[in-house]
Amino acid sequence: MNSLSWILYFADVLSKLGNLFGAFGGVLLFVSVICIIPGFLVVWQYSSDQFLQSKRTFARIALFGVPIGFTMLMISLFIPSKETMYMIAASEVGETVMTTNDGKEIYGELKATILDNIRQLRSEAAKEATGR
């Protein structure tokens, strides 16, 4: 496999990974924010060990879940989409073609052909405009 094949492969894999990070990070952040309420804000009326242990558990989930969930969401934002990866692959191909001698020769011929066609179309349009 060449570098272009790897870019096309990672285009598919990275887009799925970005979706996974976004979904998991969003759920973790949501659950962690919900755990802030019983972990830090609710004043427990009972002092039994079971309630204190529950409060500590909620507080731990909130303390570790919020930064991890937020980090996962940020990572998912910086993973490029499949379309962006395809554009990168096209750019790589274009650069490779333009740096080879054959590519430069073909580009020169293609450019000359396009310019000739444009000149021909302009002259035909001018003839039609004058009514000849």
SERO-4910 file (N, C-alpha, C, O; in steps of 0.05 Angstrom, whole numbers):
BEGIN
 pado doro    nc1    nc2    nc3   cac1   cac2   cac3    cc1    cc2    cc3    oc1    oc2    oc3
  Met    A     17    -24      0      0      0      0     18     25      0     38     26     15
  Asn    A     10     44    -16     25     69    -17     12     89      2     -7     83     16
  Ser    A     24    113      3     14    133     22    -15    142     16    -30    147     35
  Leu    A    -22    142     -9    -50    150    -16    -69    129     -6    -91    136      4
  Ser    A    -62    103     -8    -80     82      2    -84     85     32   -106     81     42
  Trp    A    -62     92     46    -64     95     75    -82    119     82    -97    118    101
  Ile    A    -80    141     67    -97    164     72   -126    157     68   -143    164     84
  Leu    A   -132    142     47   -160    134     42   -170    116     64   -193    117     72
  Tyr    A   -153     98     73   -160     80     95   -166     95    120   -187     91    133
  Phe    A   -148    113    128   -151    129    152   -174    148    150   -185    157    171
  Ala    A   -182    156    126   -205    173    123   -230    160    134   -246    173    148
  Asp    A   -233    135    129   -256    121    139   -254    115    169   -273    119    184
  Val    A   -231    107    178   -227     99    206   -228    124    224   -242    123    245
  Leu    A   -215    146    216   -215    169    233   -243    182    236   -249    193    257
  Ser    A   -258    181    214   -285    193    217   -302    177    237   -318    189    252
  Lys    A   -299    151    237   -314    135    256   -303    139    285   -319    140    304
  Leu    A   -277    142    287   -265    147    313   -274    174    324   -279    177    348
  Gly    A   -276    194    307   -285    220    316   -314    219    325   -321    232    346
  Asn    A   -331    204    312   -359    201    320   -360    186    347   -376    194    365
  Leu    A   -343    166    351   -342    151    376   -333    169    399   -346    169    420
  Phe    A   -312    184    395   -303    203    416   -324    223    422   -329    229    446
  Gly    A   -337    234    402   -358    254    407   -381    243    423   -391    255    442
  Ala    A   -391    219    415   -414    207    429   -407    199    457   -421    205    476
  Phe    A   -384    186    461   -376    177    487   -370    201    505   -377    201    528
  Gly    A   -355    220    494   -349    244    510   -374    260    518   -375    270    540
  Gly    A   -393    262    500   -418    276    506   -434    262    528   -444    275    546
  Val    A   -436    236    526   -451    221    547   -436    223    573   -449    228    594
  Leu    A   -410    220    573   -394    222    598   -397    250    610   -400    252    635
  Leu    A   -396    270    594   -398    297    604   -426    302    616   -429    314    637
  Phe    A   -447    292    602   -474    295    612   -478    281    638   -489    292    657
  Val    A   -469    256    640   -472    241    665   -456    254    688   -465    255    710
  Ser    A   -432    264    681   -416    277    702   -428    302    712   -428    308    736
  Val    A   -440    318    695   -453    343    703   -478    336    721   -483    350    740
  Ile    A   -492    315    713   -514    306    730   -505    297    757   -519    301    777
  Cys    A   -481    285    759   -471    275    785   -461    298    802   -456    294    826
  Ile    A   -457    322    791   -449    345    808   -470    351    828   -464    358    851
  Ile    A   -495    349    820   -517    356    838   -517    340    864   -516    352    886
  Pro    A   -518    313    863   -518    299    888   -490    297    901   -487    293    925
  Gly    A   -469    301    885   -442    298    896   -432    323    911   -417    320    930
  Phe    A   -441    346    902   -430    371    914   -452    390    924   -447    404    944
  Leu    A   -475    390    911   -494    411    918   -515    402    938   -526    419    952
  Val    A   -522    377    939   -543    368    957   -531    364    985   -511    351    989
  Val    A   -544    376   1004   -536    372   1032   -552    348   1042   -576    348   1044
  Trp    A   -537    327   1048   -550    302   1057   -560    306   1085   -546    317   1102
  Gln    A   -584    298   1089   -597    301   1116   -589    279   1134   -591    281   1159
  Tyr    A   -580    258   1123   -573    235   1140   -542    232   1140   -529    238   1120
  Ser    A   -532    222   1161   -503    220   1163   -494    190   1163   -472    184   1172
  Ser    A   -511    173   1153   -504    145   1153   -481    141   1133   -477    157   1115
  Asp    A   -467    119   1137   -444    113   1119   -453    109   1090   -438    115   1071
  Gln    A   -476     97   1087   -486     92   1059   -490    118   1044   -482    120   1020
  Phe    A   -501    138   1056   -506    164   1042   -479    178   1038   -475    190   1016
  Leu    A   -461    177   1057   -435    190   1053   -419    177   1031   -406    190   1015
  Gln    A   -421    150   1030   -407    136   1008   -419    143    981   -405    146    961
  Ser    A   -445    145    980   -459    153    955   -450    181    946   -445    185    923
  Lys    A   -448    199    965   -440    226    959   -411    226    948   -405    241    929
  Arg    A   -393    211    960   -366    209    951   -364    198    923   -348    207    906
  Thr    A   -381    178    917   -381    165    891   -390    185    869   -377    187    848
  Phe    A   -411    199    875   -421    219    856   -400    241    852   -396    250    829
  Ala    A   -387    249    873   -367    270    871   -343    261    854   -332    276    838
  Arg    A   -334    236    858   -312    225    842   -319    224    812   -303    231    795
  Ile    A   -344    215    807   -353    213    779   -352    241    766   -343    245    744
  Ala    A   -362    261    781   -363    288    771   -334    299    767   -329    312    747
  Leu    A   -317    295    787   -290    306    785   -273    294    762   -258    309    749
  Phe    A   -276    269    757   -261    256    736   -276    256    709   -263    257    688
  Gly    A   -302    255    710   -317    253    685   -319    279    669   -318    278    644
  Val    A   -321    301    683   -324    327    668   -299    333    651   -302    338    628
  Pro    A   -275    332    663   -252    338    646   -246    317    624   -238    324    602
  Ile    A   -251    292    630   -247    271    610   -267    274    588   -260    272    564
  Gly    A   -292    278    595   -313    281    574   -308    306    557   -312    305    533
  Phe    A   -300    328    570   -295    352    555   -271    348    536   -271    357    513
  Thr    A   -250    335    546   -227    329    529   -234    312    505   -225    317    483
  Met    A   -250    292    510   -259    274    488   -275    290    467   -272    285    443
  Leu    A   -292    308    476   -307    324    457   -289    342    441   -293    346    417
  Met    A   -268    353    454   -249    371    440   -233    354    419   -228    364    397
  Ile    A   -225    330    427   -210    313    408   -228    307    384   -218    307    361
  Ser    A   -253    301    389   -271    295    366   -275    318    347   -280    314    323
  Leu    A   -272    342    357   -274    366    340   -250    368    321   -253    379    299
  Phe    A   -227    359    330   -203    362    314   -197    338    296   -177    339    281
  Ile    A   -213    318    297   -209    295    278   -223    302    252   -247    308    253
  Pro    A   -209    302    230   -221    311    205   -242    292    195   -242    268    201
  Ser    A   -261    303    180   -282    287    168   -272    271    145   -249    275    135
  Lys    A   -288    253    136   -281    236    113   -276    253     88   -258    247     73
  Glu    A   -293    273     84   -290    290     61   -264    306     61   -251    309     40
  Thr    A   -256    315     85   -231    329     87   -207    311     81   -188    319     68
  Met    A   -209    286     90   -187    267     85   -186    261     55   -164    258     44
  Tyr    A   -209    260     42   -208    256     13   -196    279     -2   -181    276    -22
  Met    A   -201    304      8   -189    327     -4   -158    327      0   -143    335    -18
  Ile    A   -149    317     23   -121    315     28   -109    295      9    -87    299     -2
  Ala    A   -123    272      4   -113    252    -14   -111    263    -42    -92    258    -57
  Ala    A   -131    279    -51   -131    291    -77   -108    311    -80    -95    313   -101
  Ser    A   -103    325    -59    -80    344    -58    -54    329    -61    -36    338    -76
  Glu    A    -51    306    -47    -27    290    -50    -23    281    -78      0    281    -89
  Val    A    -44    271    -91    -42    262   -118    -35    285   -137    -17    281   -154
  Gly    A    -48    307   -133    -41    331   -150    -13    339   -147      1    346   -167
  Glu    A     -3    340   -123     25    347   -119     44    327   -132     64    335   -144
  Thr    A     38    302   -129     55    281   -142     55    284   -172     76    282   -184
  Val    A     32    289   -183     30    291   -212     46    316   -222     60    315   -242
  Met    A     43    338   -207     56    363   -216     86    363   -212    100    379   -224
  Thr    A     97    346   -195    126    345   -191    140    326   -209    165    327   -210
  Thr    A    126    309   -224    140    291   -242    142    305   -269    126    322   -276
  Asn    A    161    296   -285    165    308   -312    142    301   -330    133    319   -345
  Asp    A    132    277   -329    109    269   -345     84    286   -338     70    295   -356
  Gly    A     80    291   -312     58    307   -303     60    336   -313     40    347   -321
  Lys    A     84    347   -312     88    374   -322     83    376   -352     71    395   -362
  Glu    A     91    355   -367     87    355   -396     57    353   -403     47    367   -420
  Ile    A     43    335   -389     15    332   -393      0    357   -386    -19    365   -400
  Tyr    A      8    370   -364     -5    395   -355     -1    416   -377    -20    431   -383
  Gly    A     23    418   -388     28    438   -409     10    433   -433     -1    452   -444
  Glu    A      8    408   -441     -9    402   -464    -38    407   -458    -53    418   -475
  Leu    A    -47    400   -434    -75    404   -426    -81    434   -425   -102    443   -434
  Lys    A    -62    450   -414    -66    479   -413    -68    491   -441    -85    508   -446
  Ala    A    -51    482   -459    -52    492   -487    -78    485   -500    -90    502   -514
  Thr    A    -88    461   -496   -113    452   -508   -136    468   -497   -154    477   -512
  Ile    A   -137    473   -471   -159    488   -459   -158    517   -469   -179    528   -475
  Leu    A   -135    529   -471   -133    556   -481   -142    558   -510   -155    578   -517
  Asp    A   -135    539   -526   -144    538   -554   -174    537   -556   -187    551   -572
  Asn    A   -186    519   -539   -215    516   -539   -229    542   -530   -250    550   -541
  Ile    A   -217    556   -510   -229    581   -501   -228    602   -523   -247    616   -527
  Arg    A   -205    604   -536   -202    623   -558   -223    617   -580   -235    635   -591
  Gln    A   -226    592   -586   -245    584   -607   -274    591   -599   -289    602   -615
  Leu    A   -281    586   -574   -308    593   -564   -312    623   -565   -334    632   -571
  Arg    A   -292    638   -558   -295    667   -558   -299    678   -586   -315    696   -591
  Ser    A   -284    666   -605   -287    676   -633   -314    668   -644   -326    684   -658
  Glu    A   -324    645   -637   -351    637   -645   -372    655   -632   -392    662   -645
  Ala    A   -369    661   -607   -388    679   -594   -387    707   -605   -408    720   -607
  Ala    A   -364    716   -613   -362    743   -626   -375    743   -653   -388    762   -660
  Lys    A   -372    721   -668   -386    719   -694   -416    719   -691   -430    732   -707
  Glu    A   -426    705   -671   -455    704   -666   -465    731   -657   -488    739   -665
  Ala    A   -450    745   -642   -458    771   -632   -460    792   -654   -477    810   -654
  Thr    A   -442    790   -674   -443    809   -697   -463    800   -718   -468    815   -737
  Gly    A   -473    776   -716   -493    766   -735   -481    753   -760   -496    751   -779
  Arg    A   -457    746   -760   -445    734   -784   -445    704   -783   -436    691   -801
***
